[in-house]
Amino acid sequence: MDNKKIPIGKPSSLPNFFHDDTRDVHQHAKCLKGWRLDFLQMSEGPFEGEVVLFELEGLKIIKDRISQSVLKKGELENASISFSVPLSQPQSPLVCQGKTYQKPGVLALRKGELPEIRVPAGLELLCLSMDSRSLLGLLDGPDTGIEQSLAKPCYLPIPAGYRNLARLFELTCQSRLFHDYPAVRRELRDDFLSQLLIFLERGEVEKITTSARKRVVDRAREVIAANEDDTLTILALCQAIGVSRRKLQYCFQDCLGVSPVTYIRLYRLNEVHKSLLNAGATTHVQDEAARRGFYHLGRFALEYRRLFGERPSETLRRVQANRAESG
């Protein structure tokens, strides 16, 4: 699907309709209603995103576009089943729980924790979620076994099916603006569900499990998070989790696409970024940087700007100015 602006018109006049253009990875995560999410920006450059959210007779639809690669984790907030589908061919493969998926596909999730995903830059994603009982009642025939298939997180390859959903999403946006009637909403909802049923009936359901390398990475990241205010050497990290330096290197490269040293830097920069976004009146950039082990403030400011596209002082001023405007 072309990366075009959705014609929003006057969103405030439509019930259960939300649209926002985001300029910050953590602001973007908060806009994805119905999810509790934590993002970590992995690629360098200013973040640009878009969130469009509306409902069709109980079916919640979110279009999620991001310009940078992120690590995404979190959970679905209520008793829903969610299907996440790419609206365009991803620029690079999706990595979920340490496993690489070369083909575009549907990530299906029942209420609970979202498997950690390394999302490629430039991805447009469509997320469809609905109360699990209502959805299974609409989809499940006597012997289809859909409920059993979706008992745990799974991945359903769709070589070309995303194009139909992309066109249907555009049509739905237009209909919500100009023909917002219950009968139209039900018809559009059923069209979305019919597309999902096509994916589910193919039977290519792959359960998502955590790879052995991902478990190594997770143990290492727990140590990194517990020592964010210390200078943590790779040797000390290897000793803490009981693996060789070489193994740690290829586990991180395979699961996250970066070295352990790069991940530590990205993690700490993102932690400073989150602190500045939640800054109080007495917050100082130098204090937040030093708290995460950045002792060379000039180098820190350069790395921060390279990752987020603005100086840390600009982030702080922007947040404080927005807070003053909102009262």
C-alpha positions in Angstrom: 0.0 0.0 0.0 1.3 3.5 -0.8 2.4 5.4 2.3 -0.3 8.0 1.9 -2.1 10.1 4.5 -5.5 8.8 5.5 -8.2 11.4 4.7 -9.3 12.0 8.3 -11.7 14.9 8.0 -13.0 15.7 11.5 -12.2 12.7 13.7 -13.9 14.3 16.7 -17.3 13.9 14.9 -17.0 10.1 14.7 -17.5 7.8 17.6 -14.6 5.5 18.6 -12.3 7.1 16.0 -8.7 8.2 16.8 -5.9 9.4 14.6 -2.4 10.8 15.5 0.8 11.5 13.8 3.6 10.7 16.2 7.1 12.1 16.4 8.4 9.9 19.3 8.7 6.1 19.7 7.4 6.2 23.3 4.5 8.5 22.5 3.6 6.1 19.6 3.4 3.1 22.0 0.9 5.0 24.2 -1.3 5.7 21.2 -1.9 2.0 20.5 -5.1 1.7 22.6 -5.9 -1.7 24.0 -2.2 -2.6 24.4 0.3 -2.1 27.1 3.5 -1.7 25.1 7.2 -0.9 25.5 9.2 0.2 22.5 13.0 0.4 22.2 14.2 2.4 19.1 16.9 0.4 17.3 17.7 2.4 14.1 19.0 5.9 13.9 17.1 8.9 12.8 14.0 11.0 13.7 11.0 8.9 14.5 7.8 9.4 12.4 4.7 7.3 13.0 1.0 7.3 12.4 -1.8 5.6 14.3 -5.4 5.3 13.0 -7.9 3.5 15.2 -11.6 2.8 14.9 -14.2 0.1 15.6 -16.6 -1.9 13.4 -19.3 -3.4 15.5 -17.0 -4.9 18.1 -14.0 -5.3 15.8 -11.2 -2.9 16.8 -8.9 -1.9 13.9 -5.6 -0.2 14.3 -3.3 1.0 11.5 0.3 1.4 12.9 3.0 2.9 10.8 6.6 3.5 12.0 9.7 4.9 10.3 12.3 3.3 12.5 13.2 -0.2 13.5 12.0 -1.0 17.1 11.9 -3.8 19.6 8.3 -4.2 20.7 7.0 -6.1 23.7 3.9 -5.9 25.9 0.5 -7.4 26.3 -3.1 -7.3 25.1 -5.2 -5.6 27.8 -8.4 -7.5 27.7 -10.0 -10.9 26.7 -9.3 -10.4 23.0 -7.8 -12.2 20.1 -5.6 -10.0 18.0 -4.2 -10.5 14.4 -1.4 -8.3 13.2 -0.9 -8.2 9.4 1.6 -6.2 7.3 -0.1 -3.7 4.9 3.0 -3.6 2.7 6.0 -5.8 2.0 8.4 -5.3 4.9 11.9 -4.0 4.1 13.5 -6.7 6.1 12.3 -10.0 7.8 10.3 -10.0 11.0 12.2 -11.4 14.0 9.9 -12.8 16.7 11.3 -14.5 19.9 14.6 -14.8 18.2 13.3 -16.6 15.1 13.4 -14.9 11.6 10.3 -15.1 9.4 11.2 -14.5 5.8 7.7 -14.3 4.4 5.0 -11.7 5.4 2.5 -13.2 7.8 -0.2 -12.8 10.4 0.9 -12.7 14.1 -2.1 -14.2 16.0 -2.3 -13.6 19.8 -4.8 -14.4 22.4 -5.1 -12.3 25.6 -1.7 -12.3 27.2 1.9 -11.4 26.7 3.0 -10.2 23.2 6.1 -12.2 22.0 9.0 -9.8 21.6 9.3 -8.6 18.0 12.0 -6.8 16.2 10.0 -4.7 13.8 11.7 -3.5 10.6 11.9 0.2 9.7 9.1 1.5 7.5 6.6 -1.1 8.4 2.8 -0.5 8.0 0.9 -2.9 10.2 -2.9 -3.6 10.5 -4.0 -4.9 13.9 -7.5 -6.5 14.2 -8.7 -7.4 17.6 -12.0 -8.6 19.0 -13.5 -10.2 22.1 -12.4 -13.8 21.9 -15.8 -15.4 22.4 -17.5 -13.1 19.9 -14.8 -13.6 17.3 -14.7 -17.4 17.6 -18.5 -17.4 17.4 -18.4 -15.6 14.1 -15.4 -17.6 12.7 -15.5 -21.0 14.1 -17.5 -23.7 12.3 -18.3 -27.1 13.9 -15.0 -28.8 13.0 -12.6 -26.0 12.0 -10.5 -26.2 15.2 -9.7 -22.5 15.1 -10.0 -22.1 18.8 -7.4 -24.8 19.4 -5.1 -23.3 16.7 -5.1 -19.9 18.4 -4.6 -21.2 22.0 -1.1 -19.9 21.9 0.7 -17.2 19.9 1.2 -18.3 16.3 2.4 -17.1 12.9 0.4 -17.7 9.7 2.4 -17.0 6.4 0.4 -14.9 3.8 2.5 -14.5 0.6 0.1 -12.0 -1.0 -3.1 -11.7 1.2 -2.0 -8.5 2.8 -2.8 -6.5 -0.4 -6.5 -7.3 0.0 -6.5 -6.1 3.6 -4.7 -2.9 2.5 -7.4 -2.1 0.0 -10.1 -3.0 2.4 -8.6 -0.7 5.0 -8.6 2.3 2.6 -12.2 1.5 1.7 -13.2 1.3 5.3 -11.6 4.7 6.1 -13.7 6.3 3.3 -16.9 4.5 4.5 -16.4 5.6 8.1 -16.1 9.2 6.9 -19.1 9.3 4.4 -21.3 6.3 5.1 -21.1 5.6 8.8 -24.2 3.4 9.3 -24.5 0.2 11.3 -25.3 -1.9 8.3 -22.2 -0.7 6.5 -20.0 -1.2 9.6 -21.3 -4.8 9.9 -20.7 -5.5 6.2 -17.1 -4.1 6.5 -16.5 -6.1 9.7 -17.6 -9.3 8.0 -15.3 -8.6 5.1 -12.3 -8.3 7.4 -13.3 -11.4 9.2 -13.6 -13.3 5.9 -10.0 -12.4 5.0 -8.9 -13.7 8.4 -10.8 -16.9 7.9 -9.0 -17.4 4.6 -5.6 -17.2 6.4 -6.8 -19.6 9.2 -8.3 -22.2 6.9 -5.0 -22.6 5.0 -3.8 -24.6 8.0 -0.2 -23.1 7.9 -0.2 -22.3 11.6 3.2 -22.2 13.3 3.4 -21.9 17.0 5.8 -19.2 18.3 8.4 -20.5 20.7 11.4 -18.9 22.2 14.7 -19.9 20.6 17.7 -21.1 22.7 19.6 -18.0 21.5 16.8 -15.7 22.6 16.9 -17.2 26.1 20.6 -16.3 26.2 19.8 -12.8 25.1 17.0 -12.4 27.6 19.3 -13.4 30.5 21.9 -10.9 29.3 19.3 -8.2 29.1 18.1 -8.8 32.6 21.7 -8.2 33.8 22.0 -5.1 31.6 18.8 -3.6 33.0 19.9 -4.4 36.6 23.2 -2.6 36.0 22.1 0.4 33.9 24.0 2.8 36.1 27.3 0.9 36.0 30.0 0.5 33.4 29.2 -3.1 32.4 31.9 -4.9 30.5 31.1 -7.6 28.0 33.4 -9.9 29.9 31.5 -9.3 33.2 28.2 -9.9 31.3 29.5 -13.2 29.9 30.6 -14.3 33.4 27.2 -13.3 34.9 25.2 -15.5 32.5 27.8 -18.3 31.9 28.4 -18.0 28.2 31.4 -17.3 26.0 32.0 -13.9 24.4 31.6 -15.4 21.0 28.3 -17.1 21.8 26.9 -13.9 23.3 27.9 -12.0 20.2 26.2 -14.3 17.7 23.1 -14.7 20.0 22.6 -10.9 20.0 23.4 -10.5 16.3 20.9 -13.3 15.4 18.0 -12.1 17.7 18.4 -8.4 17.7 20.6 -7.6 14.7 23.2 -5.7 16.9 26.2 -6.6 19.0 25.9 -6.7 22.8 27.9 -3.4 23.1 25.6 -1.7 20.7 22.5 -3.0 22.5 23.8 -1.7 25.8 24.3 1.8 24.3 20.8 1.7 22.6 19.1 0.5 25.8 20.7 3.3 27.9 20.0 6.0 25.4 16.3 4.9 25.2 16.1 4.9 29.1 17.4 8.5 29.1 14.9 9.4 26.4 12.0 8.0 28.4 13.2 9.9 31.5 13.3 13.1 29.6 9.8 12.5 28.2 8.5 12.1 31.7 10.7 14.9 33.1 9.7 17.1 36.0 10.5 20.8 36.4 13.8 20.1 38.1 15.1 17.4 35.7 18.6 18.0 34.2 19.9 16.2 31.2 23.3 15.7 32.8 21.8 13.9 35.8 19.7 11.6 33.6 22.7 10.8 31.4 25.1 10.2 34.4 22.5 7.9 36.0 22.8 5.6 33.0 26.6 5.5 33.0 27.2 8.2 30.4 30.2 10.1 31.8 31.4 11.8 28.6 28.5 14.3 28.1 29.6 15.5 24.7 29.8 12.0 23.3 26.4 11.2 24.9 24.7 14.2 23.3 26.1 13.2 19.9 24.9 9.6 20.2 21.5 10.7 21.5 21.0 13.1 18.6 22.1 10.5 16.1 19.6 8.0 17.4 16.6 10.3 18.1 17.2 13.1 15.6 17.3 15.9 18.3 19.5 17.0 21.1 18.6 15.8 24.6 18.1 19.4 25.6 15.6 19.8 22.8 13.6 16.8 24.0 13.5 18.3 27.5 12.4 21.7 26.2 9.8 20.2 24.0 8.3 18.2 26.8 8.3 21.1 29.2 6.7 23.4 26.6 4.0 20.9 25.9 3.3 20.6 29.6 3.1 24.3 30.0 0.6 24.6 27.1 -1.6 21.9 28.5 -1.6 23.5 31.9 
